[in-house]
Amino acid sequence: MIEGGCRCGAVRYMLAVDSLPAVYACHCHICQRASGSAFSLQALVREDQLAVTGPVITREFTTEDRVSTVRYCSECLARLYNTNSARPGIAVIRGGTIDRSEKLVCKAHIFTAYRQRWVSLPTDIPQWPEAAPLAEFVTALNA
């Protein structure tokens, strides 16, 4: 089991996985605005592997042809994870909410055309200027 939670501790979650999930960095403007930083670090997990306890609030955001439902702690408003109508059954966990996040390994970078120019990306990690082709992205995360 892998655990995580919000910054105040009111919300905790458990992932029914044996090891830390692979993470990727998204450099799109939406993630920059949502994180207040240069990118968002995220992990994809099956929604049925995620068990959450504590006071969670949800907000829906529509972007182009999809709806993203974001879950926040109702106390500290930390953004924990979201689901997306384009990827049913998948939860997108915010990497910084995972306990032992300093041990996460970033396997890919997406939307690099929008990255902050002072961010240097490693040349040995797959990266795409926009969204990654699904098969290539899955291969990168599982490498």
PyMOL CGO cylinders between C-alpha atoms (Angstrom):
from pymol import cmd
from pymol.cgo import CYLINDER

trace = [
    CYLINDER, 0.00, 0.00, 0.00, 1.10, 3.53, -0.80, 0.3, 1, 1, 1, 1, 1, 1,
    CYLINDER, 1.10, 3.53, -0.80, -0.37, 6.37, 1.22, 0.3, 1, 1, 1, 1, 1, 1,
    CYLINDER, -0.37, 6.37, 1.22, -0.77, 10.08, 0.76, 0.3, 1, 1, 1, 1, 1, 1,
    CYLINDER, -0.77, 10.08, 0.76, -2.88, 13.04, 1.72, 0.3, 1, 1, 1, 1, 1, 1,
    CYLINDER, -2.88, 13.04, 1.72, -3.39, 16.76, 1.93, 0.3, 1, 1, 1, 1, 1, 1,
    CYLINDER, -3.39, 16.76, 1.93, -1.18, 19.30, 3.67, 0.3, 1, 1, 1, 1, 1, 1,
    CYLINDER, -1.18, 19.30, 3.67, -3.32, 19.59, 6.83, 0.3, 1, 1, 1, 1, 1, 1,
    CYLINDER, -3.32, 19.59, 6.83, -3.84, 15.84, 7.24, 0.3, 1, 1, 1, 1, 1, 1,
    CYLINDER, -3.84, 15.84, 7.24, -7.66, 15.92, 7.19, 0.3, 1, 1, 1, 1, 1, 1,
    CYLINDER, -7.66, 15.92, 7.19, -7.76, 13.84, 3.98, 0.3, 1, 1, 1, 1, 1, 1,
    CYLINDER, -7.76, 13.84, 3.98, -5.74, 10.67, 3.58, 0.3, 1, 1, 1, 1, 1, 1,
    CYLINDER, -5.74, 10.67, 3.58, -5.73, 8.11, 0.81, 0.3, 1, 1, 1, 1, 1, 1,
    CYLINDER, -5.73, 8.11, 0.81, -4.35, 4.67, 0.14, 0.3, 1, 1, 1, 1, 1, 1,
    CYLINDER, -4.35, 4.67, 0.14, -3.32, 3.26, -3.22, 0.3, 1, 1, 1, 1, 1, 1,
    CYLINDER, -3.32, 3.26, -3.22, -3.65, -0.51, -3.56, 0.3, 1, 1, 1, 1, 1, 1,
    CYLINDER, -3.65, -0.51, -3.56, -0.30, -0.84, -5.35, 0.3, 1, 1, 1, 1, 1, 1,
    CYLINDER, -0.30, -0.84, -5.35, 2.96, -2.46, -4.30, 0.3, 1, 1, 1, 1, 1, 1,
    CYLINDER, 2.96, -2.46, -4.30, 5.36, 0.33, -5.22, 0.3, 1, 1, 1, 1, 1, 1,
    CYLINDER, 5.36, 0.33, -5.22, 5.42, 4.04, -5.84, 0.3, 1, 1, 1, 1, 1, 1,
    CYLINDER, 5.42, 4.04, -5.84, 3.74, 4.86, -9.14, 0.3, 1, 1, 1, 1, 1, 1,
    CYLINDER, 3.74, 4.86, -9.14, 5.61, 6.35, -12.08, 0.3, 1, 1, 1, 1, 1, 1,
    CYLINDER, 5.61, 6.35, -12.08, 4.97, 10.06, -12.44, 0.3, 1, 1, 1, 1, 1, 1,
    CYLINDER, 4.97, 10.06, -12.44, 5.08, 12.52, -15.30, 0.3, 1, 1, 1, 1, 1, 1,
    CYLINDER, 5.08, 12.52, -15.30, 5.38, 16.30, -15.48, 0.3, 1, 1, 1, 1, 1, 1,
    CYLINDER, 5.38, 16.30, -15.48, 2.77, 18.28, -17.37, 0.3, 1, 1, 1, 1, 1, 1,
    CYLINDER, 2.77, 18.28, -17.37, 3.93, 21.74, -18.44, 0.3, 1, 1, 1, 1, 1, 1,
    CYLINDER, 3.93, 21.74, -18.44, 0.63, 22.99, -19.95, 0.3, 1, 1, 1, 1, 1, 1,
    CYLINDER, 0.63, 22.99, -19.95, -0.74, 26.36, -18.89, 0.3, 1, 1, 1, 1, 1, 1,
    CYLINDER, -0.74, 26.36, -18.89, -3.73, 24.73, -17.16, 0.3, 1, 1, 1, 1, 1, 1,
    CYLINDER, -3.73, 24.73, -17.16, -1.41, 22.70, -14.90, 0.3, 1, 1, 1, 1, 1, 1,
    CYLINDER, -1.41, 22.70, -14.90, 0.82, 25.71, -14.29, 0.3, 1, 1, 1, 1, 1, 1,
    CYLINDER, 0.82, 25.71, -14.29, -2.18, 27.75, -13.15, 0.3, 1, 1, 1, 1, 1, 1,
    CYLINDER, -2.18, 27.75, -13.15, -3.67, 24.94, -11.07, 0.3, 1, 1, 1, 1, 1, 1,
    CYLINDER, -3.67, 24.94, -11.07, -0.38, 24.20, -9.31, 0.3, 1, 1, 1, 1, 1, 1,
    CYLINDER, -0.38, 24.20, -9.31, 0.88, 27.77, -9.11, 0.3, 1, 1, 1, 1, 1, 1,
    CYLINDER, 0.88, 27.77, -9.11, 4.20, 26.41, -10.31, 0.3, 1, 1, 1, 1, 1, 1,
    CYLINDER, 4.20, 26.41, -10.31, 6.15, 25.57, -13.46, 0.3, 1, 1, 1, 1, 1, 1,
    CYLINDER, 6.15, 25.57, -13.46, 4.45, 22.18, -13.95, 0.3, 1, 1, 1, 1, 1, 1,
    CYLINDER, 4.45, 22.18, -13.95, 2.30, 19.59, -12.26, 0.3, 1, 1, 1, 1, 1, 1,
    CYLINDER, 2.30, 19.59, -12.26, 3.72, 16.22, -11.23, 0.3, 1, 1, 1, 1, 1, 1,
    CYLINDER, 3.72, 16.22, -11.23, 1.12, 13.48, -11.66, 0.3, 1, 1, 1, 1, 1, 1,
    CYLINDER, 1.12, 13.48, -11.66, 0.61, 9.72, -11.40, 0.3, 1, 1, 1, 1, 1, 1,
    CYLINDER, 0.61, 9.72, -11.40, -2.02, 7.70, -13.23, 0.3, 1, 1, 1, 1, 1, 1,
    CYLINDER, -2.02, 7.70, -13.23, -3.68, 4.95, -11.19, 0.3, 1, 1, 1, 1, 1, 1,
    CYLINDER, -3.68, 4.95, -11.19, -6.81, 2.92, -11.64, 0.3, 1, 1, 1, 1, 1, 1,
    CYLINDER, -6.81, 2.92, -11.64, -9.64, 4.60, -9.75, 0.3, 1, 1, 1, 1, 1, 1,
    CYLINDER, -9.64, 4.60, -9.75, -10.56, 1.29, -8.10, 0.3, 1, 1, 1, 1, 1, 1,
    CYLINDER, -10.56, 1.29, -8.10, -7.06, 1.22, -6.52, 0.3, 1, 1, 1, 1, 1, 1,
    CYLINDER, -7.06, 1.22, -6.52, -7.72, 4.48, -4.66, 0.3, 1, 1, 1, 1, 1, 1,
    CYLINDER, -7.72, 4.48, -4.66, -9.45, 4.68, -1.24, 0.3, 1, 1, 1, 1, 1, 1,
    CYLINDER, -9.45, 4.68, -1.24, -9.96, 8.16, 0.22, 0.3, 1, 1, 1, 1, 1, 1,
    CYLINDER, -9.96, 8.16, 0.22, -11.01, 9.19, 3.73, 0.3, 1, 1, 1, 1, 1, 1,
    CYLINDER, -11.01, 9.19, 3.73, -11.74, 12.66, 5.04, 0.3, 1, 1, 1, 1, 1, 1,
    CYLINDER, -11.74, 12.66, 5.04, -13.60, 15.76, 3.93, 0.3, 1, 1, 1, 1, 1, 1,
    CYLINDER, -13.60, 15.76, 3.93, -13.29, 16.02, 0.14, 0.3, 1, 1, 1, 1, 1, 1,
    CYLINDER, -13.29, 16.02, 0.14, -14.98, 18.59, -2.07, 0.3, 1, 1, 1, 1, 1, 1,
    CYLINDER, -14.98, 18.59, -2.07, -15.22, 18.37, -5.85, 0.3, 1, 1, 1, 1, 1, 1,
    CYLINDER, -15.22, 18.37, -5.85, -15.25, 20.89, -8.64, 0.3, 1, 1, 1, 1, 1, 1,
    CYLINDER, -15.25, 20.89, -8.64, -15.88, 20.22, -12.32, 0.3, 1, 1, 1, 1, 1, 1,
    CYLINDER, -15.88, 20.22, -12.32, -14.00, 21.98, -15.10, 0.3, 1, 1, 1, 1, 1, 1,
    CYLINDER, -14.00, 21.98, -15.10, -14.87, 21.65, -18.77, 0.3, 1, 1, 1, 1, 1, 1,
    CYLINDER, -14.87, 21.65, -18.77, -12.01, 21.92, -21.25, 0.3, 1, 1, 1, 1, 1, 1,
    CYLINDER, -12.01, 21.92, -21.25, -12.74, 21.47, -24.94, 0.3, 1, 1, 1, 1, 1, 1,
    CYLINDER, -12.74, 21.47, -24.94, -14.46, 18.07, -25.15, 0.3, 1, 1, 1, 1, 1, 1,
    CYLINDER, -14.46, 18.07, -25.15, -13.90, 16.72, -21.65, 0.3, 1, 1, 1, 1, 1, 1,
    CYLINDER, -13.90, 16.72, -21.65, -14.91, 17.25, -18.04, 0.3, 1, 1, 1, 1, 1, 1,
    CYLINDER, -14.91, 17.25, -18.04, -12.31, 17.07, -15.31, 0.3, 1, 1, 1, 1, 1, 1,
    CYLINDER, -12.31, 17.07, -15.31, -13.59, 16.45, -11.78, 0.3, 1, 1, 1, 1, 1, 1,
    CYLINDER, -13.59, 16.45, -11.78, -11.02, 17.66, -9.26, 0.3, 1, 1, 1, 1, 1, 1,
    CYLINDER, -11.02, 17.66, -9.26, -10.96, 16.57, -5.61, 0.3, 1, 1, 1, 1, 1, 1,
    CYLINDER, -10.96, 16.57, -5.61, -9.69, 18.92, -2.91, 0.3, 1, 1, 1, 1, 1, 1,
    CYLINDER, -9.69, 18.92, -2.91, -9.42, 18.75, 0.88, 0.3, 1, 1, 1, 1, 1, 1,
    CYLINDER, -9.42, 18.75, 0.88, -12.32, 20.85, 2.17, 0.3, 1, 1, 1, 1, 1, 1,
    CYLINDER, -12.32, 20.85, 2.17, -10.15, 22.12, 5.04, 0.3, 1, 1, 1, 1, 1, 1,
    CYLINDER, -10.15, 22.12, 5.04, -6.84, 23.20, 3.44, 0.3, 1, 1, 1, 1, 1, 1,
    CYLINDER, -6.84, 23.20, 3.44, -8.03, 23.14, -0.21, 0.3, 1, 1, 1, 1, 1, 1,
    CYLINDER, -8.03, 23.14, -0.21, -5.06, 21.04, -1.32, 0.3, 1, 1, 1, 1, 1, 1,
    CYLINDER, -5.06, 21.04, -1.32, -5.65, 19.59, -4.79, 0.3, 1, 1, 1, 1, 1, 1,
    CYLINDER, -5.65, 19.59, -4.79, -5.41, 15.81, -4.41, 0.3, 1, 1, 1, 1, 1, 1,
    CYLINDER, -5.41, 15.81, -4.41, -6.49, 14.15, -7.64, 0.3, 1, 1, 1, 1, 1, 1,
    CYLINDER, -6.49, 14.15, -7.64, -8.86, 14.33, -10.55, 0.3, 1, 1, 1, 1, 1, 1,
    CYLINDER, -8.86, 14.33, -10.55, -10.73, 12.10, -12.92, 0.3, 1, 1, 1, 1, 1, 1,
    CYLINDER, -10.73, 12.10, -12.92, -11.43, 12.97, -16.52, 0.3, 1, 1, 1, 1, 1, 1,
    CYLINDER, -11.43, 12.97, -16.52, -14.29, 11.99, -18.82, 0.3, 1, 1, 1, 1, 1, 1,
    CYLINDER, -14.29, 11.99, -18.82, -11.73, 11.24, -21.56, 0.3, 1, 1, 1, 1, 1, 1,
    CYLINDER, -11.73, 11.24, -21.56, -10.09, 8.55, -19.37, 0.3, 1, 1, 1, 1, 1, 1,
    CYLINDER, -10.09, 8.55, -19.37, -12.84, 6.70, -17.47, 0.3, 1, 1, 1, 1, 1, 1,
    CYLINDER, -12.84, 6.70, -17.47, -11.64, 4.66, -14.51, 0.3, 1, 1, 1, 1, 1, 1,
    CYLINDER, -11.64, 4.66, -14.51, -8.31, 6.51, -14.18, 0.3, 1, 1, 1, 1, 1, 1,
    CYLINDER, -8.31, 6.51, -14.18, -7.41, 8.80, -11.28, 0.3, 1, 1, 1, 1, 1, 1,
    CYLINDER, -7.41, 8.80, -11.28, -4.68, 11.40, -11.75, 0.3, 1, 1, 1, 1, 1, 1,
    CYLINDER, -4.68, 11.40, -11.75, -2.94, 11.76, -8.37, 0.3, 1, 1, 1, 1, 1, 1,
    CYLINDER, -2.94, 11.76, -8.37, -0.91, 14.90, -7.66, 0.3, 1, 1, 1, 1, 1, 1,
    CYLINDER, -0.91, 14.90, -7.66, 2.63, 13.66, -7.04, 0.3, 1, 1, 1, 1, 1, 1,
    CYLINDER, 2.63, 13.66, -7.04, 3.34, 15.97, -4.13, 0.3, 1, 1, 1, 1, 1, 1,
    CYLINDER, 3.34, 15.97, -4.13, 0.46, 14.47, -2.13, 0.3, 1, 1, 1, 1, 1, 1,
    CYLINDER, 0.46, 14.47, -2.13, 2.05, 11.00, -2.12, 0.3, 1, 1, 1, 1, 1, 1,
    CYLINDER, 2.05, 11.00, -2.12, 3.92, 10.14, 1.08, 0.3, 1, 1, 1, 1, 1, 1,
    CYLINDER, 3.92, 10.14, 1.08, 7.64, 9.79, 0.29, 0.3, 1, 1, 1, 1, 1, 1,
    CYLINDER, 7.64, 9.79, 0.29, 7.18, 11.93, -2.83, 0.3, 1, 1, 1, 1, 1, 1,
    CYLINDER, 7.18, 11.93, -2.83, 10.91, 12.63, -2.80, 0.3, 1, 1, 1, 1, 1, 1,
    CYLINDER, 10.91, 12.63, -2.80, 11.38, 9.04, -4.01, 0.3, 1, 1, 1, 1, 1, 1,
    CYLINDER, 11.38, 9.04, -4.01, 9.13, 9.42, -7.09, 0.3, 1, 1, 1, 1, 1, 1,
    CYLINDER, 9.13, 9.42, -7.09, 10.74, 8.98, -10.49, 0.3, 1, 1, 1, 1, 1, 1,
    CYLINDER, 10.74, 8.98, -10.49, 9.62, 11.27, -13.31, 0.3, 1, 1, 1, 1, 1, 1,
    CYLINDER, 9.62, 11.27, -13.31, 9.31, 9.13, -16.45, 0.3, 1, 1, 1, 1, 1, 1,
    CYLINDER, 9.31, 9.13, -16.45, 8.02, 11.67, -19.01, 0.3, 1, 1, 1, 1, 1, 1,
    CYLINDER, 8.02, 11.67, -19.01, 7.33, 15.33, -19.74, 0.3, 1, 1, 1, 1, 1, 1,
    CYLINDER, 7.33, 15.33, -19.74, 4.31, 16.51, -21.74, 0.3, 1, 1, 1, 1, 1, 1,
    CYLINDER, 4.31, 16.51, -21.74, 3.28, 19.88, -23.17, 0.3, 1, 1, 1, 1, 1, 1,
    CYLINDER, 3.28, 19.88, -23.17, 6.90, 21.01, -23.12, 0.3, 1, 1, 1, 1, 1, 1,
    CYLINDER, 6.90, 21.01, -23.12, 6.17, 23.70, -25.71, 0.3, 1, 1, 1, 1, 1, 1,
    CYLINDER, 6.17, 23.70, -25.71, 4.68, 25.66, -22.78, 0.3, 1, 1, 1, 1, 1, 1,
    CYLINDER, 4.68, 25.66, -22.78, 7.37, 24.98, -20.20, 0.3, 1, 1, 1, 1, 1, 1,
    CYLINDER, 7.37, 24.98, -20.20, 8.98, 27.82, -18.36, 0.3, 1, 1, 1, 1, 1, 1,
    CYLINDER, 8.98, 27.82, -18.36, 12.19, 28.57, -20.27, 0.3, 1, 1, 1, 1, 1, 1,
    CYLINDER, 12.19, 28.57, -20.27, 14.32, 28.39, -17.12, 0.3, 1, 1, 1, 1, 1, 1,
    CYLINDER, 14.32, 28.39, -17.12, 13.28, 24.74, -16.61, 0.3, 1, 1, 1, 1, 1, 1,
    CYLINDER, 13.28, 24.74, -16.61, 15.92, 22.42, -18.07, 0.3, 1, 1, 1, 1, 1, 1,
    CYLINDER, 15.92, 22.42, -18.07, 14.61, 19.02, -19.07, 0.3, 1, 1, 1, 1, 1, 1,
    CYLINDER, 14.61, 19.02, -19.07, 16.74, 15.88, -18.98, 0.3, 1, 1, 1, 1, 1, 1,
    CYLINDER, 16.74, 15.88, -18.98, 17.47, 14.62, -22.47, 0.3, 1, 1, 1, 1, 1, 1,
    CYLINDER, 17.47, 14.62, -22.47, 17.20, 10.94, -21.46, 0.3, 1, 1, 1, 1, 1, 1,
    CYLINDER, 17.20, 10.94, -21.46, 13.51, 11.14, -20.48, 0.3, 1, 1, 1, 1, 1, 1,
    CYLINDER, 13.51, 11.14, -20.48, 10.76, 11.03, -23.14, 0.3, 1, 1, 1, 1, 1, 1,
    CYLINDER, 10.76, 11.03, -23.14, 9.11, 14.36, -23.79, 0.3, 1, 1, 1, 1, 1, 1,
    CYLINDER, 9.11, 14.36, -23.79, 6.51, 15.76, -26.15, 0.3, 1, 1, 1, 1, 1, 1,
    CYLINDER, 6.51, 15.76, -26.15, 5.76, 19.38, -27.09, 0.3, 1, 1, 1, 1, 1, 1,
    CYLINDER, 5.76, 19.38, -27.09, 2.01, 18.68, -26.79, 0.3, 1, 1, 1, 1, 1, 1,
    CYLINDER, 2.01, 18.68, -26.79, 0.01, 15.67, -25.61, 0.3, 1, 1, 1, 1, 1, 1,
    CYLINDER, 0.01, 15.67, -25.61, 1.88, 12.39, -25.95, 0.3, 1, 1, 1, 1, 1, 1,
    CYLINDER, 1.88, 12.39, -25.95, 0.57, 9.65, -28.25, 0.3, 1, 1, 1, 1, 1, 1,
    CYLINDER, 0.57, 9.65, -28.25, -1.11, 7.20, -25.87, 0.3, 1, 1, 1, 1, 1, 1,
    CYLINDER, -1.11, 7.20, -25.87, 0.96, 4.10, -26.75, 0.3, 1, 1, 1, 1, 1, 1,
    CYLINDER, 0.96, 4.10, -26.75, 4.25, 5.99, -26.45, 0.3, 1, 1, 1, 1, 1, 1,
    CYLINDER, 4.25, 5.99, -26.45, 3.15, 7.60, -23.19, 0.3, 1, 1, 1, 1, 1, 1,
    CYLINDER, 3.15, 7.60, -23.19, 2.17, 4.27, -21.61, 0.3, 1, 1, 1, 1, 1, 1,
    CYLINDER, 2.17, 4.27, -21.61, 5.48, 2.77, -22.73, 0.3, 1, 1, 1, 1, 1, 1,
    CYLINDER, 5.48, 2.77, -22.73, 7.40, 5.67, -21.15, 0.3, 1, 1, 1, 1, 1, 1,
    CYLINDER, 7.40, 5.67, -21.15, 5.56, 5.39, -17.84, 0.3, 1, 1, 1, 1, 1, 1,
    CYLINDER, 5.56, 5.39, -17.84, 6.12, 1.63, -17.69, 0.3, 1, 1, 1, 1, 1, 1,
    CYLINDER, 6.12, 1.63, -17.69, 9.84, 1.80, -18.59, 0.3, 1, 1, 1, 1, 1, 1,
]
cmd.load_cgo(trace, "trace")
